[in-house]
């Protein structure tokens, strides 16, 4: 669940065989964050009925891509200022609209410093 450490990281053989070094590092960091801090994918997928590739923005009513508008460093994790709590992503559903940084910053790794 949200904010709870996972049990393992699973990477397929294709990850090691086909990975471009910079992209592989970014993807591995994202998978580590999911494992360590209990965050989830923060984007939608075309054709997915639960986490669609686009959604209707509640403020403008426009159809917009279901992606993060600002990421943290060289990762796919959404920064607080780029986070849209209403977007239908697995992260928003599991974490009740909190950004990845909000979840991570409440972890024992950060909170007890």
N, C-alpha and C positions, 0 to 999 in steps of 0.2 A: 503494500500500500504506500501511499504518499508519505515521504519522510522516513520510510523504513528500509534498512539495508537489504539488498537482494542476497540470493544464495550463490550466484555465479554469473560470469560473463560468458556468453557463447558467441564465438566467431567461427564462421565457416572457413574451409580451406581456401575458397575463392578470395576471402579477405586478404590472406597473406600472398596469394599468387597474383592477384590483379590490382592490388592497391598501389596507388601513386603515393609516395612517401608523405607529403604534406596532408593529403586527404586522409590517409590512413591514420595519421597522428590525431587529426581532428575527430575522426569517427571513433577512434579508441577512447579519446577523452570523453566524448559524449556517452559512450557505453559505460565507462568508469563512473561517471556522474549518476547514471541510472542505477548502477549497482550500489555505489557507496551511499548516496543520499536519497534514494527513492524518488527520483524525478522520472518523467515519462516523455515520450515523443510530443513535440510541441508544434506539430503541423498536421495537415490533413492529407488524404490520399485520394486521387481521382478514382471514382467508382466505389468508394467505401461509404456505406450508408451510415455508419456511426461517426466516422471522422472524415467528412468529405473534403475534397480539394478546394472548394469555395464555400462561402457562407454569406448570408445577408448581414451586413454591418448594422447593428441596432441603432447607431447614431445617424448614419446617412441613408440607410435603406439600400445602399449599393451592394451588388454582388462583388465580393473581394476574395483574393486568394487566402487560403487558410494556412498562412505561414507567419513566422515571426518577422517583425519589421526592424528589429535591432538585436543583434546577438552579443553574447559576452565573449570578447576576445576572438580567438580562432576556433570557436566551437559552434555547434548548432543550437546551443541553449539560449533561450530568450532572456535578454536583459530586462529588468523591471520596466524601463521606459519603452520597450518595444513589445511588451506583453499585452495581449488583448484577452481579458478574463472571460469574455463572452464567446470566444472562438471555440468551436466544437473539436477540441483536441483531447487526446487521452490524458495529457497532463492536467488540463483544466477540469475534466470530469473527476479524475482521481484526487486532485488537490484542491477542489472547490474554488477554482479561479485564481489561486495564488500563483505568482510567478516562480520559476525555478529558483531564482536567487532568494526569494522569501523562504522557500523550503530549505535550501542549503544553509542559509544564514541562521536558521533555527536549529541546525544539527549540533551535536556535541563537539564536532571538529571546530566549529566557529564560535558557538555560543560560550564555551568555557574558556576562551582565550583571555 
